[in-house]
Amino acid sequence: MSDFDNIGKLMDLKLTDIEPGEKFSESEFIIKAAAESILQADGRNWIPIIVKQIDDYKYQVVSNHFIYTVAQQAKLKRVWCIVISPESQNIEQAKILAKEVLPQVNLNTASRDTILAALKYLISEPNSALKGVDPIVATNRIEESNRKTLSNFNPIIPLRCGITKGKKLDALAKVFFLSPPPPPEPTPKIVSIKSASRDDVFTRLSYLSKSQIDGFEAIDIEKSSDVIFSASKGKWKSLNPISKLECGIDTTKIKALKKVFSL
């Protein structure tokens, strides 16, 4: 039987053909009371267990673990199940819909409305570390910040939005996550500034800009590349004359240029 033969089907499966998934805990009272309710309803679980197929006629619980535990307590022979495709995003969706896990929001890309809703949820939790934080103020300052480049939550602290270092900042990880930073761009080979082509100059200034080295991200790379390439460099004995070309590169940035240019 193919793994995909039964995907999306509501199936009446033997409980012995289903393996438990993640560990699940609930009070003994709740489990026993729920088991009794199943037995009183002709021994059928009218909310299905969500399973994935792991072998021929073998399945594993991926969501609604509570119902599986109750079915075991009730000593059912067969249970209603829905078989889903085993991809991780499908399993994650099933857990979210069953309220077994919290949805996670990418703070790098989330809309303002999503950030606001997530902060309101965190603030409303019992004993929330974020009690007292104004969700609108916090949302506005986070949304307006350079959050696309965040690799951790620490830059939120200086925003003065009520979220301080410690428990308040740590609470964000409950519903927010950040995209892993892209791998660093390899440093271009050092070339002579006197013989460099316009593309050579642009590539190296672009590297300094993308890597946010010494403020190069604020420079007009196209303009700077044109000015440096067109300059008469025959008598240069250092890179210092670049600071006089009015191309946005002052003396404080010359040291960074030495990473990619020589004479």
N, C-alpha and C positions, 0 to 999 in steps of 0.2 A: 504494500500500500504506500503510495507516494506521500511525502510530507505535505503536499498541497491538495490532496484529494478531498480533505475535510475542512479546509480553511473557510471560515465564515459560517459553518454549519452549527446548529444547535443539536447536540448529540447526547444520547442517554448512555453514559459510559459506566463500566464497572469501576467501583472505587479502588479495587485492587490493581487496576491498570494505570492508576494515576499516582505519580510520585509527588511528594511535597516540594514546594519551592523554598522560598526564604523562611526563616524562623518567624513564627507569629506568636504573639502573647496577648492574652485577654483574660479578664477575671473568670474564675471557674464558674461563678454564678451566671454571668452573661452567656458563656458557652453552653452550660447545661440548660438554661432557660430557652435558648435559641434551638437547641437540639429537641427539646420537648415540643416546641412550636412546629418543627418540621414533622415530627411523629404524629402530631394531631392533624396535620394537613396531608394525610395519606402517604407520609414518608417521601415527599417530593420537595426538592429545593427549587422554589419558583424564581429565585435569582441565581443564574448559572455561575459556575466556577469558570474562570478564564484559563485555558491551558494551551500549551504548545505541544506538537507531536515530536517525540524524540526518537521513536523507533516504531516498527510495525506494532500497532495496537498498544503502544506505550505513550503516555503523556506526562507532562509536568505542569504543576500549577505555576502561573505567572502573575495572577491577580485574583482578587476576592479570596485571599487566603483564609479569612474568617469563616467563610461558608464551607471551605474544605475541612477546617478544624471541627466545625459544628457537625458536618456530615460524618466525620469519624466518631465523634461523641455519640451520635444517634445510631451508629453502627449500620448505616445504610449500605445496601448492596450495590445500588446504582445511583448515579447523580447526573443532573443536567449540567452540561458544559458547553462552552463555545470555544472552538479551536481557532487560534489566530496565527498569522504568519509570524515566524520567530525573530524577525529583525528587531534590533534593540529599540528603535524608535516606536515600533508598535507596542512592545511590552511596556515601555515608559508611558505611552499614552494610556494604556489600560490601567496602569497603576495610578496615574493622575485622575482619571475618570472615576476610579473606585476610592479616591481620596486616601490612598495608601502612601503617596508621596506628594510633596508640594511642587507645583509648577516652578520652573526656574526661568528667570528672565535675564537676557544678555544686556547688561548695563551699558555696554559699548554702543549698542544699536537700538535700544528700546525707545518707543515713542514717549512723549511727555505723559500722556494719559496712562500708559502702562506703568511708568515709574511711580506716578501718583497713587495708582490703585495698589501697587505692591507696598509702598510705604504706609499707606493707610491700613493695610492688612497687618503689617508688622507692629504698628503702633497700637492697634486694637487688641492685640493678644494679651491674655492675662499676664501680669508681671513683666510686661515688655520692657526691655532695656531702653526702648526709644520713647517711652512715655514723656510727654512734654515737648517733643519735637513737633514743630509746625510742618505738616506734610506738604503744604503748598510752597512755603518758603524753601524747604529742602529740595523739593522737586524742581523749582525754578532755577536754583543755583547749580544743581547737578546737571540739569538739562542744558544749561547755558555754558557749562564748562567744557574743556577739551577732553571729553570722556571717551572719544573714539580711540585714544591712545592709551587709556588706562590699562595697566597690567596688574594692579592691585588697588585696594580701596583707600590707601593712605592719602592720595591727593584730595580726597573729599574733606579731610580735616580742616585745611586752610580755607575752605569755602564759607566758613562761619554760618553753617546751616543748622546747627544744633547737634550734629553728629560728631562726637568727639572720639578720641582714641580709647580703645578698651572695649567694654561690653557693647556700647552703642555701635561702634564700627563693625565689631564682630557679628552683630545681629543681621547685618546686610547680607551675609553669606547664606542666610536661610532661604532667601528667594532670588538673590542676584548671583550671577556669575560673570566672568570676564573672558573674552576670547583670548586664547594663548597668543602672546606676541609673535609676530613673524620672525623668522630667523634673521639675524643681522646680515645686511648686505656685505659681500666680501669687499675688502678694501682694494680699489683699483691699483694697478701697477704704477709706480712713480714714473712720470715722464718729464722730460725737460720742458720748462715753460717756454723756452725760446723756439723749440722745434715742434711743439704740440699743435695738432690740428684743432680746428674749431670744435669738432666732435670730441676730441680728447679733453679739451677744456670743459666743455659742457658736461661730459660724463663724470668728471671728477668733482666739479662744483655740485652737480646733482647728488652725488654720493654724500658729500658733506651736508647738504640740505636735508636729504631723506634721513640721515643718521642724526640730525639735529645736533651737529657738532658746532659749538661756539657761536650759536645764533645764525648759522647759514640758512636755516629754514625761513628766515625773514627776508632773504635776499632775492631779487629778481634774477634768477639763474640765466635766463635767455639774454637779458641785457648785459649782465656781467660777463658772460661768455663772449659776446660780440666785442665788448670794450677791450677785454684782455687779449683776445686773439688779434684784434686790429692794432694794438699798441706796438710802437717801435721798441723792441726789446734787446737790440744788439748790444747796447752798452750796459745792460743791467748786470750788476755784480751780486745782487740778492733779490729776494722777492718783495722787498720793501716798497719799490716804486708802485706796486699795485695799489697801495693805500692812497695814492695820489691821483688815481684814474677816475675818481668819482663814479665807481661802479658798485658802491655799497659795502666794499670790503675795507675796513679801517685797520689800523696797526694791531689791534687786539686779535684780529682774525688771521694775521699772517702766519702765526705758529701753526694753525690748523692746515693752512695751505701746504706746509712742508710735509704733511702726511701723504700728499699726492703729487706734488710738483718738486722738481729740482731745477737748477739752472741749465 
